[in-house]
Amino acid sequence: MSERPRLGFVGAGKVGSTLARLLSDAGYPVTAIFSRDAHKASVLAGETHAIVVASVNDVLLASDLVFLTVPDDALATISNAVTESSLLGKGVVHTSGARNRMVLEPLAQAGAMTGSLHPAYPFADVDRSVKELPGSVFVIEAADELMRSWLRDVVMALRGIAVEVSSDQKTLYHAALVIASNYAVTLYAIAERMLIDLGMDKARAEQTLNPLVMATAQNLVRQGIPAALTGPLARGDAGTVAAHLAALSDPALAHLYSALARLTLPMVMERGIDTTELERMLIREEKTSCA
């Protein structure tokens, strides 16, 4: 075995392609690629000087550390489909944020070291991800010391920050990321639709929202919480919040606004603002909406 483990990839989508390209550039030997999309596998193999193989078993045979960069629901299927009777000395890691290493238990029963490596980064485009992923946090979960060592070295090669979590913490960790990243997109889409319903076209709505969202993200990075919080809640302006709730004709949006306002109150208190009137107003609005 070489000083660095030989890497294999099952899946040639955004995550697999990004990791394989970066690790190959960092000097890791990438030996084998398997994907149901033969074209993607061929392209990635060409970029990493690897070979395209015909099955997951072939990746395991050709590699020391295998990355399963596939959809979460495919992990159990792949684990149960492996036919190699002995995987001693092999490492298999998935990149799911929500699943822990126990989804790979059939492989562990065959002797493999198992784990997970989740990059806390939104993979929207491979080329952009190759440029921006280095420096991100990578959450590591593994039981074997050799596997932890391999994964820490991988993160170091990616110029990332390694954070270890236990198996029972994995899903809650991922839920936090979904709230911060995925649901931020949902909230943006809601705001965009509201502006379009007021008569703006999509381009003008985006011109309105994009600077606001980008400045908010910059404030979070520069100032942190609670200093980055602005708006009526940060000013203790209960009247404006009540007016917003009254203007929201969709009960689901009004409920969402109210719930978010309640969750924001602890930050408002940290800013030294009395939240008594805000709390009373929210209680009144909730009672009115339920009547």
C-alpha positions in Angstrom: 0.0 0.0 0.0 1.3 3.5 -0.9 1.8 6.1 1.8 -1.4 7.7 0.7 -4.3 5.4 0.1 -5.4 4.7 -3.4 -8.8 6.4 -3.9 -11.8 5.0 -5.7 -15.1 6.8 -6.4 -18.6 5.4 -6.8 -20.6 8.2 -8.4 -19.4 10.9 -10.7 -21.8 13.7 -9.9 -21.0 17.1 -8.5 -19.6 15.9 -5.1 -17.6 13.0 -6.5 -16.2 15.0 -9.4 -15.2 17.9 -7.1 -13.5 15.7 -4.5 -11.8 13.4 -7.1 -10.4 16.3 -9.1 -9.1 18.2 -6.0 -7.6 15.1 -4.4 -5.9 14.1 -7.6 -4.5 17.5 -7.9 -3.3 17.3 -4.3 -1.3 14.1 -5.2 -3.6 11.3 -4.2 -3.7 8.4 -6.6 -7.2 8.1 -7.9 -7.4 4.6 -9.4 -11.0 3.7 -10.3 -14.3 5.4 -11.1 -17.7 3.7 -11.4 -20.9 5.5 -12.2 -24.2 4.6 -13.8 -23.6 7.5 -16.1 -20.8 6.1 -18.3 -20.1 9.5 -19.9 -19.6 11.2 -16.6 -17.4 8.4 -15.4 -15.2 8.6 -18.5 -14.8 12.4 -18.2 -13.9 12.2 -14.5 -11.4 9.3 -15.2 -9.7 11.4 -17.8 -9.4 14.3 -15.4 -7.9 12.2 -12.6 -5.9 9.7 -14.6 -8.1 6.9 -13.3 -9.8 4.0 -15.1 -13.5 3.4 -15.5 -14.6 0.1 -14.0 -17.8 -1.9 -14.4 -19.0 -2.3 -10.8 -18.7 -1.2 -7.2 -16.8 -4.4 -6.5 -14.2 -3.4 -9.1 -13.7 -0.1 -7.4 -13.1 -1.9 -4.1 -10.6 -4.2 -5.6 -8.6 -1.4 -7.2 -8.6 1.0 -4.2 -7.8 1.4 -0.6 -10.3 4.1 0.3 -13.6 4.3 -1.6 -15.8 7.3 -1.6 -19.5 6.6 -2.2 -20.7 9.9 -3.6 -24.2 8.8 -4.4 -27.7 9.9 -3.3 -28.5 9.0 0.3 -31.2 6.4 -0.7 -28.6 4.5 -2.8 -26.2 3.8 0.1 -28.0 0.9 1.6 -28.6 -0.7 -1.9 -24.9 -0.4 -2.7 -23.8 -1.8 0.6 -26.0 -4.8 0.3 -25.0 -5.4 -3.3 -21.3 -5.8 -2.7 -20.3 -9.4 -3.1 -16.6 -9.4 -1.9 -16.4 -11.7 1.0 -13.5 -10.0 2.7 -12.8 -6.2 2.7 -10.1 -6.3 5.4 -7.8 -3.3 5.1 -10.3 -1.5 2.9 -12.0 1.8 3.8 -15.4 2.9 2.5 -16.8 6.3 3.3 -19.9 8.1 2.1 -20.5 11.8 1.8 -24.1 12.0 3.1 -24.7 14.7 5.7 -27.8 13.1 7.2 -26.8 9.4 7.3 -24.2 8.0 9.6 -21.7 5.2 9.0 -24.2 2.5 10.1 -25.8 2.6 6.7 -22.6 0.8 5.5 -22.9 -2.0 8.1 -22.9 -4.8 5.5 -19.5 -3.6 4.4 -18.3 -3.4 8.0 -19.4 -7.0 8.5 -17.2 -7.9 5.6 -14.2 -6.3 7.3 -14.2 -2.8 5.8 -13.5 0.3 7.9 -16.5 2.5 7.4 -17.2 6.2 7.9 -18.5 9.4 6.5 -17.0 12.6 5.3 -19.5 15.5 4.7 -18.3 18.8 3.2 -20.3 21.7 4.7 -20.6 23.3 1.3 -23.4 23.7 -1.4 -22.3 21.9 -4.6 -24.2 23.7 -7.3 -21.5 23.6 -10.0 -18.4 21.4 -10.3 -15.9 24.0 -11.6 -17.0 26.6 -9.0 -16.9 24.0 -6.3 -13.3 23.0 -7.2 -12.3 26.6 -6.7 -14.3 27.3 -3.6 -14.5 24.1 -1.6 -10.9 24.3 -0.2 -11.0 25.8 3.3 -14.5 24.5 4.1 -15.4 22.5 7.2 -15.6 18.7 6.7 -17.4 16.7 9.3 -15.7 13.3 9.9 -17.3 10.2 11.5 -15.4 7.0 11.8 -14.7 4.3 14.5 -11.3 3.0 13.2 -8.2 5.1 14.0 -6.7 4.4 10.6 -9.9 5.6 8.9 -9.9 8.8 11.0 -6.3 9.4 10.1 -7.0 8.9 6.4 -9.9 11.3 6.5 -8.1 13.9 8.5 -5.3 13.7 5.9 -7.8 14.1 3.1 -9.3 17.2 4.7 -5.8 18.6 5.2 -5.0 18.0 1.5 -8.2 20.0 0.7 -7.0 22.8 3.0 -10.1 22.3 5.0 -11.1 22.2 8.7 -11.9 18.7 10.1 -14.6 18.4 12.7 -15.5 15.0 14.2 -19.1 14.1 15.2 -20.5 10.9 16.7 -22.9 8.7 14.8 -25.9 9.7 16.9 -25.2 13.5 16.2 -25.0 13.2 12.4 -28.6 13.8 11.5 -29.0 16.8 13.8 -25.8 18.3 12.4 -27.2 18.0 8.9 -30.6 19.5 9.9 -28.7 22.6 11.0 -27.0 23.0 7.6 -30.3 22.4 5.8 -32.0 25.2 7.8 -29.1 27.6 7.1 -28.6 26.8 3.4 -31.6 25.1 1.8 -34.3 27.0 3.6 -32.5 30.2 3.0 -33.3 29.5 -0.7 -36.9 28.8 0.3 -37.3 32.1 2.1 -35.7 33.9 -0.9 -38.2 32.3 -3.2 -41.1 33.3 -1.0 -39.9 36.9 -0.9 -39.4 36.9 -4.7 -42.9 35.6 -5.2 -44.4 38.3 -3.0 -42.6 41.0 -4.9 -43.7 39.6 -8.2 -47.3 39.5 -7.0 -47.0 43.2 -6.3 -46.2 43.8 -9.9 -42.4 43.5 -10.2 -41.0 41.3 -12.9 -38.6 38.5 -11.9 -35.5 40.5 -12.9 -36.5 43.6 -10.8 -37.4 41.4 -7.8 -33.9 39.9 -8.0 -32.4 43.3 -8.3 -34.2 44.2 -5.1 -33.4 41.1 -3.1 -29.9 40.2 -4.2 -28.0 43.1 -2.6 -30.0 42.6 0.6 -29.2 38.9 0.8 -25.5 39.4 0.0 -25.1 42.3 2.5 -26.8 40.1 5.1 -24.4 37.3 4.5 -21.4 39.7 4.7 -22.8 41.1 7.9 -23.0 37.6 9.4 -19.4 36.9 8.4 -18.1 40.3 9.6 -20.2 40.9 12.7 -21.7 37.6 13.7 -24.8 37.1 15.8 -26.7 39.1 17.1 -25.0 42.2 15.6 -25.9 41.2 12.0 -29.6 41.3 12.8 -31.4 44.3 11.4 -35.0 45.3 10.7 -38.0 46.0 12.9 -37.4 43.3 15.4 -33.9 44.6 16.0 -35.4 48.0 16.7 -38.1 46.6 18.9 -40.7 47.9 16.5 -43.8 45.9 17.4 -46.1 48.1 15.4 -44.3 47.3 12.1 -44.3 43.6 12.9 -48.0 43.7 13.6 -48.6 45.6 10.3 -46.6 42.9 8.4 -48.7 40.2 9.9 -51.9 42.0 9.1 -50.8 42.5 5.5 -50.1 38.8 5.0 -53.3 37.4 3.6 -51.9 33.9 3.3 -52.3 32.2 6.7 -49.4 29.9 6.1 -47.1 32.9 5.4 -48.4 34.7 8.4 -47.8 31.7 10.6 -44.2 31.4 9.2 -43.5 35.0 9.8 -44.8 34.8 13.4 -42.8 31.6 14.1 -39.6 33.2 12.7 -40.2 36.3 14.8 -40.6 34.3 17.9 -37.3 32.4 17.2 -35.6 35.8 16.6 -36.6 37.3 20.0 -33.6 35.8 21.9 -31.2 37.6 19.5 -33.3 40.8 20.1 -32.8 40.4 23.8 -29.1 39.9 23.3 -29.1 43.3 21.6 -30.4 44.8 24.9 -33.9 45.5 23.6 -37.0 44.9 25.7 -39.1 42.3 23.9 -42.1 42.6 26.2 -44.3 44.4 23.7 -43.1 42.3 20.8 -44.1 39.1 22.8 -47.5 40.6 23.7 -48.2 41.6 20.1 -47.3 38.1 18.8 -49.5 36.5 21.3 -52.4 38.8 20.3 -51.9 38.1 16.6 -51.8 34.3 17.2 -55.0 34.4 19.2 -56.7 36.5 16.5 -55.6 34.1 13.8 -56.9 31.1 15.7 -60.3 32.7 16.5 
